[in-house]
């Protein structure tokens, strides 16, 4: 069990020393020149009852996003086929819900089964889950459930007030108890302190088992949301956080997620050196723009990185 003091000590390690240690841990657990590729799409957009201060899909804020109903299963499967052809091995589906309704969940179960039939790993993020939801997802063969903790327990109510940090952990525990793998990470650049970043990673590292996938997001500022004018996070602090995540979660996939389109190729290369070994690819990441598969392929070529198959 990691302590906050130990995690803060990692954050205080000189940058080069920290990356060296993270790379050592990475090489003990993964091929250092392979990156797993995932694709994430929105299957239901906008109108969410939660008040997450970073989110364009919250019904609490006036953002440029148009509300859209749950999309058809066939369209989702067609997108999954395109993602597979582009090199993604995992297909992730996100719906802007506080928690799923029974009739909507039945449609999502068909999506999961269709993705699995393509030979891809399936992942969904549907909000908070009760035991009956988890049982149905398990029966459908779901591989991963994404449920980000977002930030530290202490900073959480500065970002979200319609749910609590413990609500998030309760859903994660239900998913883990059912034997479904967990994808859980957070968002950097929301005005949190380094201590908050450390506390968030400590919470994830002390889960048993640890999340098998840990997305680290850089805040994408959305006009109309409370965090639209947040100060920029130093990119070296982001990379430092990736390195600490790798050390704390040695066998987890650490994923570059939202905000990657804001990063230079050089910054992304340092993220890979720090231990990131997964990334979202495609033209969009839920509602925000992404760099696109052609750019990612070129970057991999320049760095001699292979996509994990």
Residue pairs with C-beta under 8 A, 6 or more apart in sequence:
1 206
2 202
2 205
2 206
2 248
3 202
4 195
4 198
4 199
4 202
7 198
7 199
7 201
7 202
7 205
7 244
7 248
8 194
8 195
8 198
10 18
10 198
10 244
10 247
10 248
11 194
11 197
11 198
11 240
11 241
11 244
13 21
15 236
15 240
18 240
18 243
18 244
18 274
19 239
19 243
19 270
19 273
19 274
21 243
21 247
22 242
22 243
22 244
22 246
22 247
22 274
22 275
23 32
23 273
23 274
23 275
25 246
25 247
25 250
25 275
26 32
26 246
26 250
26 275
26 277
28 250
29 250
29 251
30 277
31 308
33 304
33 305
33 306
34 277
34 305
34 306
34 307
34 308
35 272
35 276
35 277
35 278
35 279
35 300
35 305
35 306
35 307
35 308
36 89
36 90
36 253
36 255
36 277
36 278
36 279
36 307
36 308
37 86
37 87
37 88
37 89
37 90
37 278
37 279
37 280
37 281
37 296
37 307
37 308
38 88
38 89
38 90
38 91
38 92
38 123
38 255
38 278
38 279
38 280
38 281
39 79
39 80
39 83
39 86
39 88
39 90
39 91
39 92
39 280
39 281
39 282
40 92
40 93
40 94
40 280
40 282
40 285
40 286
41 76
41 79
41 91
41 92
41 93
41 94
41 282
41 284
41 286
42 68
42 94
42 95
42 96
42 284
42 286
42 287
43 70
43 71
43 76
43 93
43 94
43 95
43 108
43 111
44 68
44 69
44 70
44 71
44 95
44 96
44 97
44 104
45 57
45 65
45 66
45 67
45 68
45 96
45 287
46 56
46 57
46 59
46 65
46 66
46 67
46 68
46 96
47 57
47 59
47 67
47 96
48 55
48 57
48 58
48 59
48 96
48 97
48 98
48 127
49 59
49 98
49 162
50 58
50 98
50 127
50 160
50 162
50 163
51 58
51 60
51 61
51 160
51 161
51 162
52 58
52 150
52 159
52 160
53 158
53 159
53 160
53 190
53 225
53 226
53 227
54 159
54 187
54 190
54 219
54 220
54 222
54 225
54 227
55 61
55 96
55 222
55 225
56 63
56 64
56 65
56 222
56 224
56 225
56 287
56 288
57 63
57 65
57 96
57 286
57 287
58 225
61 224
61 225
61 226
62 224
63 222
63 223
63 224
63 225
64 223
64 224
65 287
70 95
70 104
70 107
73 107
73 110
73 111
73 114
76 93
76 111
76 114
76 115
77 111
77 114
77 115
77 118
79 91
80 91
80 114
80 115
80 118
80 120
81 118
83 91
83 120
83 282
84 91
84 118
84 119
84 120
86 281
86 282
86 293
87 281
87 293
87 297
87 307
88 120
88 281
88 282
89 120
89 121
89 308
89 309
90 120
90 121
90 122
90 123
90 143
90 144
91 115
91 118
91 120
91 121
91 122
91 123
92 123
92 124
92 125
92 144
92 146
92 183
92 280
93 108
93 111
93 112
93 115
93 122
93 123
93 124
93 125
94 124
94 125
94 126
94 146
94 286
95 104
95 108
95 124
95 125
95 126
95 127
97 104
97 126
97 127
98 127
98 128
98 162
98 163
99 126
99 127
99 128
99 129
99 130
99 133
100 108
100 126
100 127
100 129
100 133
105 126
105 133
105 136
108 124
108 126
109 136
109 137
109 139
109 140
111 124
112 122
112 124
112 137
112 140
112 141
112 142
113 140
113 141
115 122
116 122
116 141
116 143
121 143
121 144
122 141
122 142
122 143
122 144
123 142
123 143
123 144
123 145
123 146
123 183
123 213
124 137
124 142
124 144
124 145
124 146
125 145
125 146
125 147
125 148
125 183
126 133
128 147
128 163
128 167
128 168
128 170
128 171
129 137
129 145
129 147
129 171
129 174
129 175
130 174
131 174
134 145
134 174
134 175
134 177
134 178
134 180
135 178
137 145
137 178
137 180
138 178
138 179
138 180
142 180
143 180
143 181
144 180
144 181
144 182
144 183
144 212
144 213
145 175
145 180
145 181
145 182
145 183
146 183
146 184
146 213
146 215
147 168
147 171
147 172
147 175
147 182
147 183
147 184
148 168
148 184
148 185
148 186
148 187
148 215
148 217
149 165
149 168
149 169
149 172
149 184
149 185
149 186
149 200
149 203
149 204
150 156
150 159
150 160
150 168
150 186
150 187
150 190
150 200
151 158
151 159
151 186
151 187
151 190
151 192
151 196
151 197
151 200
152 192
152 195
152 196
152 197
152 198
152 199
152 200
152 203
153 165
153 166
153 199
153 203
154 196
154 199
155 190
155 192
155 193
155 196
155 199
156 164
156 165
157 164
158 190
158 191
158 192
159 190
159 227
169 203
172 182
172 184
172 207
172 211
175 182
176 182
176 207
176 209
181 211
181 212
181 213
182 207
182 211
182 212
182 213
183 211
183 212
183 213
183 214
183 215
184 204
184 207
184 211
184 213
184 214
184 215
185 204
185 211
185 213
185 214
185 215
185 216
185 217
185 245
185 255
185 257
186 197
186 200
186 201
186 204
186 216
186 217
187 217
187 218
187 219
187 258
188 197
188 216
188 217
188 218
188 219
188 233
188 237
188 238
188 241
189 218
189 219
189 230
189 231
189 232
189 233
189 238
189 259
190 219
190 227
190 230
191 227
191 230
191 231
194 237
197 237
197 241
197 244
198 244
201 241
201 244
201 245
201 248
201 249
202 248
204 210
204 211
204 214
204 245
204 248
204 249
205 248
205 249
210 249
210 251
210 252
211 249
211 252
212 251
212 252
212 253
213 252
213 253
213 255
213 278
214 245
214 249
214 252
214 253
214 254
214 255
215 255
215 257
215 278
215 280
216 238
216 241
216 242
216 245
216 254
216 255
216 256
216 257
216 276
217 257
217 258
217 259
218 233
218 238
218 258
218 259
218 260
218 262
218 263
219 227
219 230
219 233
219 258
219 259
220 258
220 259
220 262
220 288
221 227
221 228
221 229
221 230
222 228
222 288
235 263
235 267
238 267
238 271
239 267
239 270
239 271
239 274
240 274
242 254
242 256
242 271
242 274
242 275
242 276
243 274
243 275
245 252
245 254
245 275
246 254
246 274
246 275
246 276
247 275
253 277
253 278
254 275
254 276
254 277
254 278
255 276
255 278
255 279
255 280
256 263
256 268
256 271
256 276
256 278
256 279
256 280
257 279
257 280
257 285
258 280
258 285
258 286
258 288
260 268
260 279
260 280
260 285
260 290
260 291
261 288
261 289
261 290
261 291
263 271
265 299
265 302
268 299
269 299
269 303
272 303
272 305
277 308
279 296
280 290
281 290
281 291
281 292
281 293
281 296
282 290
282 292
282 293
283 289
283 290
283 292
283 293
284 290
299 305
300 306
300 307
